[in-house]
Amino acid sequence: MDDMDLPLPDVEIESVSPDELKDRIDAGEDVTLLDARMESEYEEWRIDGENVESINVPYFEFLDDEIDDDVLAQIPDDREITVLCAKGGSSEYVAGTLKERGYDVDHLEEGMNGWARIYERVEVERYDGAGTLYQYQRPSSSCLGYLLVDGDEAAVIDPLRAFADRYLEDAAELGSASPASQARQDADKLGADLTYAIDTHIHADHISGVRDLADEGVEGAIPEAAVDRGVTYADEMTLAADGDEFRVGSATIETVSTPGHTSGMTSYLIDGSLLATGDGLFVESVARPDLEEGDEGAEDAARQLYESLQERVLTLPDDTLIGGAHFGGSAEPADDGTYTAPVGQLEGEMDALTMDEDEFVELILSDMPPRPANYEDIIRTNLGQQETDDEEAFELELGPNNCAASQESLAGD
């Protein structure tokens, strides 16, 4: 049964938008959620937070005229409840059923699909290179990306296909055209041009937006080391090799080869201030090494990751910021709201970064989480080996990213 099969409630139900719910959670309000999806969906992916109480009661428990007392006993009647489901239909029905019984309820518009469309831009205040650096945050999947803007040029690192238009709009909004470029442009086109769209690797948890942006005239760049995995569109891209540089206004983005998570994993040092590490190093964990070659190749990849971290990342100045392509449930944002941290701080906090190689390999192979949902289809799409339309792409990447090794075993005391 899908949302369209459920009758509309006989009472008027207020709705809350995903952005409104996110604002309430961010403001520290106590929020109680009734998730009406199936238990398996709930266990895999849900809205969490320190001030969020989440209760899972599948929608089918509310279909009978006489709802079981044990079901109602799970639902608090002394506070406001926000009901949610996958797309918003079942939650409206469940909310109506509860309102008829005296509960204070509303429901989440578009459900978890709407939650997945939240995409926030936060300035990286500790960035001290040329221009201004922003971090994009997608709370539904913990995906992170970066937008560098300097004058009338901009670059995005790890763009998502679902938000390709957003990067063009943000560059135009945030950029300041030089006098020379102003003379060449109409008043309504002033701002920055998105010059580059750059991927750190072949992603396994979301569909890349690099090719979509390239179709709009942006120069797409992918790691040269990733091409041998079977990239079908390499001839249409700039191939970034270790040491290559991209100029964005007066800022420089330097290519730094950091294989391990994948054989082509590449980081980008943004004007010497922040290393965008993709899925190599996060602020609370390190990469998992098994998504390219599976369990059989995981040990070799883990040793490659250890070498990359020790020789290419931890050798940077201690105040170099690290910004990954994801954040996990245990990650704490910095004071500016971004998931970034100085490399010296991470080395002091994360035991995995101070171990010898054998200890490191044993640790990260010992307790890896489930692989990302649909990761094989996502990889094939990102390689260009599989065609996926926008709606299918959005559905494929719903859910947790799971691109890190187990967070609990990697942090220090």
C-alpha positions, 0 to 999 in steps of 0.5 A: 500500500502506498500513500495514495491508497490511504484515505484523507483524514476527516480532520484538518492536519497542520504540516511542518516543512523540512526546513522548519523542522530542521530549524526547531532541532537546531534551535535546541527545541525538544522534538518528538517524532513518530516515524510511521515507516516500516521498522527496517527503513527506520532502523537504516535511516532516521532523523536523530539528534540530542533533543530528538525523541524518535518513536517508530510505529508503522502506519499499518498499526493505525488502519483499523478503527480500533487501534490497539491500546499497546500502540497508543501507549507508545505515543506521548499525549502530553506534547506535540508530535510530528508524524513522518513517513517516506513521502508525506501521505501515510503521515498525514493519515496517521496524524489525522487518526491521532488528532481524532483521539485528542493528540496534539499532532502535525506531519512532515511535508514530503516526509523523508524525501523532503528531509533529503532535499535540505541542503545548507551552506555554511561559511568556513570562518577559520579558512584564511586563504584567498576568497571565501570558502563555504561548506555544503551540508546535507543532513539527511545523508551527512554529505559535505561539499565545498564552494570556493568563491574569489572575485568573479570565479568559483569552484565546487568540490564534490557537488551532488547531482540533486543540487547542480543548479544550486551551485550555479546560483550560489556562485552568481549570488556570492561572487563579486565581479571585477571591474573588467568583467563588469564591463563585459557583463549585463547587470543581471549577470554580475557575480561569479562564474562557476569555473570548476566542478571537481570530484575527489573520487568515484562516490559510492553513496551519492550521484555526482553532479560534475557531469551535469555542471559540465553540461552547463559549461563548467570545467569538470575535473576528476582524479586521473587515478580514478579513470582506470576503474572504467570511467566512460566520460574521461575524455570530456573531463580535466584529469587531475594528477598529483600536484596539479593546480586549479586557479580560482581568482587569486586562490589555488586548489592543489591536487593531493593524491591520497589513495586508500578509500579508493585507488583514485581517492584524491584530496584538494588543498584549498589555498594552503588552508583547508584540505578537502579530503573526500572520504579519506579522513573525516573529523571523527573517523577515517575511510573504510577501504572495502568499497572498490575491491570488496573484502578481498582487497580491503587489507591492501587498500587499508595499508594504502590509506595508512600511507596516505594519511601518514605521508600526505595528510599528517605532514601538513602544518597542524593548523591546516583544516580538514574537511571531509565529504561526510560527517558521522553521528558522533561528529561535533561541528566547530564553532562556525557550524562546519564539520572541519577541524585542524589536522593537529587536533585530529591527530591528538584526538583520534587513536587511529592516526597515531597507531603503527600500520599493522594496528591501524589495518587491524582496527579499521577492518575489525568492525566496518558498518554495512555498505551504503545502500545501492552503492553498486548502482551508484558507482556504476552511475558515477562511472558512466556505465549506467544511465539513471534519470533524476528521480531514480538518482534521488531515490538511489542515494536516500539513506545513510552514507556509511563511507567511514570505518566504525566511528566508535572504535577509532576515536581516542579516550 
